[in-house]
Amino acid sequence: MKEITQKKRADLAIAALKKEYPGAVCSLVYTDPLQLLIATRLSAQCTDARVNLVTPALFEKFRTARDFAEADVSEVEELIKSCGLYKTKARDIVTMCSQLCESFEGEVPGTIEELTSLAGIGRKTANLVVGDIFKKPAVVVDTHCIRITSRLGFHDIKDPKKIEFILKEVLDPKESNDFCHRLVLHGRAVCTARKPKCEECCMKEFCKYAQENK
């Protein structure tokens, strides 16, 4: 494989995934910024499909940040029990919503710095909210993103924050949000953790892993 620049590799990856998955959207179901924030917190070490089964009843009972802030943690626990780590998640959600009421008038803020000041909210969730809700350039570094961008040849590390900034250097900002959503779809369907299906992959011609494992 002729060596290409990382910027060129990024452009090729964006184009290939856009063609393969034209309708890339977040797979979590939500109707407002608070719901996305909470659903993403619930998705830690849990599938989006499971979260989508849990959130309708949760959001029916608690509709605003104030509702969650005034909730008994045990009530939230009961509704999210099947998501795993439910005690920690319930505590974080109630605390986070209290912080939203105290510092942001009950509204979800629009910057990475403000979002990561909230209980239980890391850069992955903050980037998702900033990108999907506020339509700002963002890079959501989840397990699919870490795995696939490593195989493509962008890095050989596991640190999500460092990977985020590496990708921000090479990805077209207008494309980065959708690129990350498409990585999730590609990671589930083709570039799986255990055995990537390189022969089926739309990026095999410029992927370092695919080229090295022909």
N, C-alpha and C positions, 0 to 999 in steps of 0.2 A: 504494500500500500504506500503510495506516495504521501509523504508527510504533509499535512495541511495545518494551517494556523488554527488556534482554538476558536477564534472568531468565525472562521469559515466553517469549522465543525459545528458550531452552535447554529449558524444560519441553515446548514444542511439538516440538522436535527429538527429545528423548528419547522422547516418546510415539509420534511418527511412525515412528522407526526400530525401536522395540520391536514395533510392529505389523507392520512390513515384514520384520524379521529376528528372529523370536521366540527362536530358539535360538542366540544369539550366544555363541560360545566362541573361545578362542585357536586359531588354525589350526595352531600348532606342536604336534607330537605329543611327549608326555613322560609319565613315570610318577612322577617325584619332583622336588623343588625344584632339585636340582643339574642335572638334565637340562633343565629349562626355562631356567635361567640360561645354560647352555652353548648351547642351541639358539637363544636370543635373540641371544647374541653372534654366532653364525654367520649370523644372518639379516641382518646389516648389509650393504647393497648386494647382497642376494641374496634370491630368492623363498623364502617359507615352504615351498612345494612342493619346491624343491631341497633345502632343509635337511632336510625329512622323508625324503628319499631317502638322505641321508648319515648321519643320526644312528643308525639301527639298528645298523650295524656298529661305529660309534664307541662306543656305549653297551654293546655286547656285549663289547668288548675292555676298556674302562675303566668300572668300575662305581661307584667311589667317588671322593671328592675326593683321597684318598691315592693311588689308582691313577693319576689324572691328574698329580698333583704329582710322582710318581716316574717319569713317562713320559719317553721321549726325544721331544723336540719334533718330530723328523723323522717319528716314527711317527704322531703326531697330524696332521702336515701331509699325509701320504700319504692318510689316511682322509677329510680334509675338502677335498682339493684342488679339487674341482669347485665349491666354495662361493665362490670368489673371495677375494682378499686373504688367502689361506690361511696364508701365513707369519706375518703379524701376528696373525691369529686364533689359530693354534696356540700361538704364544708367549704370548699373553694368557691362554689357557685354562690352560696349565701354570702360569704365574705366579699366576693367580687362585686356582687350587686349592691351591697352596702357601700362599697367604695365608689361605685358609679353614682349612687344617690348623693353621697357626701361631696364628691369632687367634680362630678360631671353632670349634675342636674338630672341624673337618671338616664343619660344618653350615652351611647357607645362612642368613645373618642376615635379620632381618625389618624393617629400617628403611632408608629411602632413604639416610641418611647412611652407614650401615655398608656397604651394597651399593655405593655409588659410591666407596668407598675401595678397592675391588677393581680389579685391572688390567683395562682394557678395558670396564668397566661404567659407562655413563652413566645419566642420569635416565630415559630411555625404558625401558631394560631394568629398572632398579630399580623403576620404577612398575609394570611388568608383573608382576614377581615379587611385590611387596608386595600388589598387587590380587588376582592369581590364586591365589597360594599362601597368603598370610596374611589374605586377605579384608578388607583395609583399604581405605578410599577411596583411589583413585589415578587419575591421568590420564596415559595413554600417548600422548605426542605424536610420532606418526610422520608420514610424508609425506602419508598420507591425511587424518589429523587436521588438519595444517597447512592443506592445500588446502581441505578442505570447511568447516572452521570459519571460514576467511577468506571464502569465498564466501557463507556464511550471514550474515556481517556481524559476527562477534565481534571481529575484529581485522584489521589490514592489515600484519602483520609476519611475519617468518620465524624469529624467535628461539624455539626450542622451549621453553626454560625460562620465558620471559615468557608464552608462550601457555599453558603448563601452569598458571601462577598466575592468568591471566585466566579460564580455564575453571573452575578450582577455585572461583572467586568466584560463578559462576552455575549450575554443575551441581549437582543433588541428589547428595550424596556417596554415597548408597546405589545410585545409578544410573550413576555415572561410569565404573566399570570396563567394564560391559557396553556403555555408550554408545560407548566407544572401540573395542571389538571390532566393533560394528555399523558404525562409520565405515569400517573396513577393507573390510567386505563391500560397503557402499554405494559406496565409492570404486572398487572393482574392477568393479562391475556397472553403475553409473549415473553417478556424479559423477567421471568419469574425468579424467585430467590434460589430455588434448588436446582433447576435445570432450564436455563434460557433456551428458547427455540430460535437459535440464531438463523437457521435456514429460512425461517418465516419472517424474519425481522426486516422492517422497512429501512433500517439504519445500518445494515450489515456491511455495506460498502465503505463506510467511514468510521465504523466502530472498532476501536482497538481490540476489544475482547473477541469480537467475532472474527477479525482478521487473524488474530494470534491462535485461535482455536478452530481453524478450518479443518 
